[in-house]
Amino acid sequence: MTKVAEGVVRAAAAIEEIRQGRMVVLTDHEDRENEGDLAMAAERVRPEDINFMATHGRGLICLTMMPDKVKQLGLRMMVTDNESPYNTAFTVSIEAREGVSTGISAADRSHTIRTAIDPASDARHVISPGHVFPLRAQTGGVLVRAGQTEGSVDLARLAGMLPAGVICEIMNEDGSMARHDDLRRFCEKHKLVQCSISDLVQYRLHHEPLVSLSASSRIEMTFEGQTRMAEFFVFSTPISQLEFLAIRLGTVTPEKSVLVRMHQGCMISDLFNLGGPSGKLQLDQSLRRIFSEGCGVLVYMQNQNDSLGTCFSQTFASSGKEAPSGDSSEAATGASAAHRDTNYGLGAQVLKYLNVGQMRLMTNSDQRFHGIRAYGLEVVERVPLG
């Protein structure tokens, strides 16, 4: 059995545990937080489950929900400028408006959770602050953001339940974070099934991929006097207006480190070389390197809603200002961290379709792509664009 198949089997086992109302241990990748969380479906949570998490998990007990439910409850985000390295999307803490005493007991917290996720509940049914800490999951789940927030919501949804989960980080008795062997022993001791975010990604890619190929063609392409055979692909996704145009040169295999450029498109800047260290210069430099080596992938991300007027505003808003020193495809867009998560998660699926594994990423940014290994990708080198 292949590693991918093994991951799909582990994810299926975890989904069945969740369907039965039990907990699982959900781990992320070592290139991210490198931790394990107790996770279960929120609609099945009982006081004894909260007590188990508090006693044996020892971490922060959180309620994970989809954005529409967070909006229905009228919850504000905890901060407006999220500086968390993993973009952890905490809202203000909550309590059930009725049916609780101090709010901190296992019974009170389970009641608050069940109240919050009730489809009929809205802002009238919860108050802030409280003793339950909601987290807003990204639409698209682990195929967009490879974190336990999205993983727990995906597990509940795939088990046929409301898309909401309860998670709690697992700590050792000495207060340190439980890793690798610690988590294995923890699962053996408490007879829990373990599943990784990578397993869930593989399961969902197998059963419900979020990126689909819209068109493709193979044609000779000439750039700066060089002519090479190139493959063109257009991808779309049902969860956003984002489209992807990908160009692939040469033979790309997962075992081979290959030049990759992920470019956030802005039509005016990219066409007319405007706006400081513009996209056009970086596009040209990327294509030049790919043509020189005869192998590589360039992915151009364009939002269908970005009209010429939007691109005009983006390009000329900083006119006369000092140009940013970083990567214009990331800095100039002003996209929120949540939107960047969406772009990276969907872009990772495009790269997997194109058979990319090890990347020599062409970028001027030093930003880490947390959790990218969950998609079977690895940045082995950063190639600056001068």
Secondary structure, 3 states (H helix, E strand, C coil): CCHHHHHHHHHHHHHHHHHCCCCEEEECCCCCCCCEEEEEEHHHCCHHHHHHHHHHHEEEEEEEECHHHHHHCCCCECCCCCCCCCCCCEECCEEECCCCCCCCCHHHHHHHHHHHHCCCCCHHHEEEEEEEEEEECCCCHHHCCCCHHHHHHHHHHHCCCCCEEEEEEEECCCCCECCHHHHHHHHHHHCCEEEEHHHHHHHHHHHCCCCEEEEEEEEEEEECCEEEEEEEEEEECCCCCEEEEEEEECCCCCCCCEEEEEEECCHHHHHHCCCCCCHHHHHHHHHHHHHHHCCEEEEEEEECCCCHHHHHHHHHCCCCCCCCCCCHHHHCCCCCHHHHHHHHHHHHHHHHHCCCCEEEEECCCCCCCCCHHHHCCEEEEEECCC
